[in-house]
Amino acid sequence: MHEMTICEEIISQLEDERRRRGFDMVKRLRLEIGLLSCLDPEALRYAFEITSRDTFLDGMVLEIDRPPGQAKCLDCGAEATVSSRLDHCPSCGSSRLDASGGAQMRLVEMEIAGQAA
């Protein structure tokens, strides 16, 4: 499950940020995981639940946004919003879509508590 590895990397980055900024805990974390990414949001949520126990992330609310992908049809040139790499062009029905966007994973926002003065 590569979601565990990704979760551990995010936690490592949050730990670095915690040391740098001096806050006590993360109350809320908002991630964006595109629909065309290879990540399973529920597996990532489970990985966070396991790895954040008894840490500065314990009890954190994890929000996950799922933006769709964008694609251009290689046959008719139409632009389309897609939710899967298997979608067809809504204009001509072609399955030859060149996906762009929707595969990203990024930290959008975090809410912290206990900021050092």
Backbone as CSV, one residue per row, in Angstrom:
resi,resn,N_x,N_y,N_z,CA_x,CA_y,CA_z,C_x,C_y,C_z
1,MET,0.857,-1.174,0.000,0.000,0.000,0.000,0.903,1.237,0.000
2,HIS,1.006,1.907,-1.139,1.868,3.080,-1.219,1.265,4.291,-0.508
3,GLU,-0.018,4.219,-0.144,-0.625,5.297,0.634,0.065,5.458,1.985
4,MET,0.534,4.365,2.574,1.240,4.430,3.851,2.548,5.212,3.688
5,THR,3.273,4.944,2.629,4.525,5.660,2.367,4.260,7.146,2.145
6,ILE,3.238,7.464,1.400,2.881,8.863,1.155,2.457,9.534,2.451
7,CYS,1.683,8.847,3.251,1.263,9.368,4.550,2.480,9.662,5.422
8,GLU,3.415,8.748,5.478,4.616,8.946,6.284,5.417,10.150,5.799
9,GLU,5.480,10.361,4.490,6.191,11.518,3.942,5.486,12.826,4.318
10,ILE,4.155,12.835,4.236,3.398,14.033,4.633,3.627,14.326,6.110
11,ILE,3.583,13.298,6.935,3.801,13.485,8.372,5.199,14.014,8.634
12,SER,6.186,13.523,7.905,7.548,14.020,8.054,7.622,15.508,7.712
13,GLN,6.959,15.915,6.653,6.931,17.328,6.279,6.207,18.165,7.327
14,LEU,5.125,17.624,7.881,4.403,18.343,8.936,5.251,18.471,10.195
15,GLU,6.030,17.433,10.518,6.930,17.501,11.671,7.985,18.584,11.468
16,ASP,8.527,18.675,10.256,9.498,19.723,9.945,8.870,21.109,10.121
17,GLU,7.657,21.248,9.627,6.956,22.531,9.742,6.645,22.855,11.204
18,ARG,6.325,21.837,11.961,6.050,22.031,13.397,7.296,22.540,14.120
19,ARG,8.437,21.943,13.831,9.688,22.397,14.447,10.005,23.839,14.024
20,ARG,9.788,24.132,12.764,10.104,25.456,12.236,9.189,26.537,12.825
21,ARG,7.904,26.237,12.939,6.928,27.250,13.364,6.542,27.159,14.834
22,GLY,6.805,26.040,15.477,6.565,25.909,16.907,5.119,25.766,17.334
23,PHE,4.288,25.074,16.573,2.911,24.832,17.013,2.806,23.487,17.717
24,ASP,1.727,23.329,18.495,1.544,22.105,19.277,0.890,20.968,18.504
25,MET,-0.118,21.300,17.717,-0.870,20.238,17.042,-1.495,20.735,15.748
26,VAL,-1.834,19.785,14.890,-2.599,20.070,13.681,-4.026,19.638,13.973
27,LYS,-4.951,20.582,13.856,-6.369,20.289,14.111,-7.082,19.802,12.858
28,ARG,-6.681,20.355,11.702,-7.354,20.011,10.453,-6.343,20.064,9.319
29,LEU,-6.444,19.093,8.432,-5.555,19.016,7.283,-6.422,18.793,6.050
30,ARG,-6.228,19.622,5.037,-7.002,19.483,3.803,-6.060,19.148,2.659
31,LEU,-6.323,18.010,2.023,-5.535,17.541,0.898,-6.375,17.571,-0.373
32,GLU,-5.709,17.691,-1.485,-6.351,17.591,-2.789,-5.737,16.395,-3.492
33,ILE,-6.586,15.434,-3.826,-6.132,14.228,-4.517,-6.992,14.084,-5.765
34,GLY,-6.400,14.344,-6.919,-7.132,14.291,-8.180,-7.735,12.925,-8.455
35,LEU,-8.865,12.942,-9.145,-9.544,11.694,-9.477,-8.713,10.783,-10.369
36,LEU,-7.759,11.350,-11.095,-6.927,10.537,-11.979,-5.640,10.061,-11.303
37,SER,-5.471,10.407,-10.033,-4.283,9.938,-9.313,-4.436,8.448,-9.022
38,CYS,-3.355,7.832,-8.670,-3.380,6.405,-8.336,-3.552,6.182,-6.838
39,LEU,-3.979,7.227,-6.138,-4.149,7.125,-4.687,-5.584,6.804,-4.319
40,ASP,-5.728,5.956,-3.343,-7.038,5.639,-2.791,-7.238,6.510,-1.554
41,PRO,-8.158,7.475,-1.611,-8.340,8.378,-0.475,-8.681,7.665,0.829
42,GLU,-9.455,6.600,0.745,-9.824,5.887,1.971,-8.632,5.142,2.556
43,ALA,-7.766,4.615,1.709,-6.546,3.962,2.200,-5.626,5.005,2.834
44,LEU,-5.548,6.202,2.238,-4.735,7.272,2.810,-5.312,7.718,4.150
45,ARG,-6.621,7.821,4.217,-7.290,8.190,5.478,-6.973,7.160,6.567
46,TYR,-7.024,5.888,6.208,-6.711,4.810,7.153,-5.250,4.882,7.598
47,ALA,-4.359,5.160,6.642,-2.936,5.282,6.977,-2.714,6.425,7.963
48,PHE,-3.394,7.547,7.765,-3.286,8.661,8.705,-3.814,8.274,10.075
49,GLU,-4.916,7.551,10.098,-5.500,7.125,11.377,-4.509,6.274,12.174
50,ILE,-3.828,5.374,11.502,-2.879,4.481,12.167,-1.617,5.224,12.603
51,THR,-1.029,5.996,11.695,0.267,6.604,11.974,0.198,7.857,12.840
52,SER,-0.980,8.437,12.990,-1.073,9.673,13.776,-1.464,9.442,15.230
53,ARG,-1.750,8.219,15.604,-2.119,7.932,16.997,-1.006,8.368,17.942
54,ASP,-1.405,9.035,19.022,-0.476,9.473,20.064,0.619,10.406,19.539
55,THR,0.291,11.191,18.518,1.226,12.177,17.990,0.545,13.543,17.999
56,PHE,1.222,14.554,17.504,0.654,15.894,17.417,-0.472,15.964,16.378
57,LEU,-0.714,14.857,15.666,-1.794,14.784,14.682,-3.004,14.012,15.192
58,ASP,-2.900,13.432,16.362,-3.988,12.626,16.924,-5.247,13.473,17.046
59,GLY,-6.348,12.984,16.500,-7.619,13.700,16.552,-7.811,14.698,15.418
60,MET,-6.841,14.801,14.541,-6.916,15.731,13.422,-8.051,15.336,12.469
61,VAL,-8.730,16.348,11.933,-9.752,16.125,10.915,-9.047,16.159,9.558
62,LEU,-9.198,15.100,8.789,-8.586,15.015,7.470,-9.667,15.212,6.416
63,GLU,-9.526,16.278,5.637,-10.451,16.565,4.546,-9.737,16.271,3.234
64,ILE,-10.429,15.596,2.326,-9.836,15.244,1.044,-10.757,15.711,-0.075
65,ASP,-10.258,16.645,-0.877,-10.968,17.110,-2.069,-10.554,16.237,-3.240
66,ARG,-11.486,15.982,-4.167,-11.237,15.104,-5.317,-11.542,15.821,-6.637
67,PRO,-10.667,16.723,-7.084,-10.947,17.415,-8.341,-10.840,16.470,-9.546
68,PRO,-11.697,16.693,-10.554,-11.640,15.858,-11.753,-10.432,16.213,-12.607
69,GLY,-10.194,15.385,-13.580,-9.120,15.659,-14.524,-9.629,16.420,-15.734
70,GLN,-8.710,16.916,-16.491,-9.021,17.566,-17.764,-8.358,16.741,-18.852
71,ALA,-8.983,16.711,-20.004,-8.414,15.945,-21.110,-8.750,16.611,-22.437
72,LYS,-7.909,16.321,-23.415,-8.143,16.796,-24.774,-8.269,15.574,-25.663
73,CYS,-9.287,15.575,-26.481,-9.508,14.460,-27.400,-8.481,14.535,-28.524
74,LEU,-7.788,13.437,-28.769,-6.779,13.397,-29.819,-7.395,13.256,-31.210
75,ASP,-8.709,12.955,-31.267,-9.368,12.813,-32.560,-10.078,14.095,-32.999
76,CYS,-10.873,14.700,-32.101,-11.643,15.887,-32.501,-11.142,17.181,-31.860
77,GLY,-10.226,17.072,-30.886,-9.667,18.260,-30.255,-10.501,18.858,-29.144
78,ALA,-11.621,18.249,-28.814,-12.495,18.778,-27.757,-11.815,18.675,-26.398
79,GLU,-12.066,19.658,-25.543,-11.604,19.643,-24.148,-12.730,19.050,-23.303
80,ALA,-12.383,18.233,-22.323,-13.411,17.579,-21.502,-12.932,17.431,-20.064
81,THR,-13.890,17.428,-19.153,-13.638,17.086,-17.760,-13.860,15.588,-17.632
82,VAL,-12.891,14.888,-17.016,-12.985,13.432,-16.908,-12.802,12.994,-15.455
83,SER,-13.434,11.896,-15.126,-13.306,11.354,-13.774,-12.543,10.036,-13.771
84,SER,-12.182,9.562,-14.965,-11.458,8.303,-15.098,-10.605,8.357,-16.360
85,ARG,-9.517,7.628,-16.350,-8.677,7.546,-17.550,-9.359,6.730,-18.652
86,LEU,-10.465,6.082,-18.321,-11.200,5.268,-19.289,-12.391,6.017,-19.897
87,ASP,-12.582,7.284,-19.507,-13.692,8.063,-20.056,-13.519,8.243,-21.562
88,HIS,-14.647,8.502,-22.214,-14.661,8.766,-23.649,-14.960,10.239,-23.896
89,CYS,-14.575,10.699,-25.051,-14.825,12.087,-25.444,-16.337,12.322,-25.502
90,PRO,-16.830,13.346,-24.808,-18.263,13.627,-24.854,-18.720,14.171,-26.217
91,SER,-17.792,14.635,-27.038,-18.157,15.188,-28.346,-18.226,14.124,-29.437
92,CYS,-17.194,13.265,-29.499,-17.150,12.301,-30.611,-17.163,10.837,-30.168
93,GLY,-17.029,10.591,-28.856,-17.060,9.221,-28.351,-15.727,8.497,-28.382
94,SER,-14.690,9.159,-28.848,-13.377,8.539,-28.933,-12.841,8.206,-27.544
95,SER,-12.057,7.153,-27.472,-11.397,6.800,-26.209,-9.966,7.325,-26.176
96,ARG,-9.576,8.066,-27.203,-8.206,8.598,-27.295,-8.141,9.989,-26.667
97,LEU,-8.117,10.003,-25.350,-8.054,11.261,-24.606,-6.666,11.426,-24.008
98,ASP,-6.147,12.636,-24.100,-4.862,12.979,-23.496,-5.163,13.723,-22.197
99,ALA,-5.014,13.016,-21.080,-5.364,13.594,-19.768,-4.300,14.585,-19.314
100,SER,-4.774,15.665,-18.725,-3.880,16.652,-18.106,-4.575,17.144,-16.843
101,GLY,-3.861,17.137,-15.759,-4.477,17.518,-14.490,-5.321,16.384,-13.940
102,GLY,-5.645,16.497,-12.671,-6.457,15.477,-12.026,-5.648,14.344,-11.418
103,ALA,-4.320,14.365,-11.598,-3.475,13.321,-11.022,-2.668,13.853,-9.843
104,GLN,-2.908,15.094,-9.476,-2.111,15.740,-8.437,-2.516,15.289,-7.028
105,MET,-1.552,15.429,-6.125,-1.814,15.300,-4.703,-1.069,16.437,-4.036
106,ARG,-1.789,17.273,-3.317,-1.123,18.396,-2.665,-1.826,18.745,-1.370
107,LEU,-1.042,19.289,-0.467,-1.568,19.793,0.792,-2.103,21.193,0.507
108,VAL,-3.374,21.404,0.758,-4.025,22.668,0.437,-4.019,23.596,1.641
109,GLU,-4.297,23.031,2.810,-4.503,23.887,3.988,-4.324,23.057,5.262
110,MET,-3.840,23.728,6.305,-3.816,23.066,7.609,-4.180,24.083,8.670
111,GLU,-4.886,23.615,9.664,-5.252,24.450,10.802,-4.476,23.921,11.989
112,ILE,-3.766,24.837,12.649,-2.904,24.440,13.764,-3.419,25.040,15.057
113,ALA,-2.922,24.518,16.172,-3.268,25.038,17.494,-2.013,25.084,18.340
114,GLY,-2.021,25.976,19.334,-0.909,26.048,20.260,0.316,26.718,19.672
115,GLN,0.104,27.703,18.839,1.211,28.431,18.219,2.080,29.074,19.297
116,ALA,3.370,28.893,19.191,4.303,29.515,20.133,4.317,31.030,19.931
117,ALA,4.464,31.765,21.011,4.452,33.217,20.926,5.771,33.768,20.445
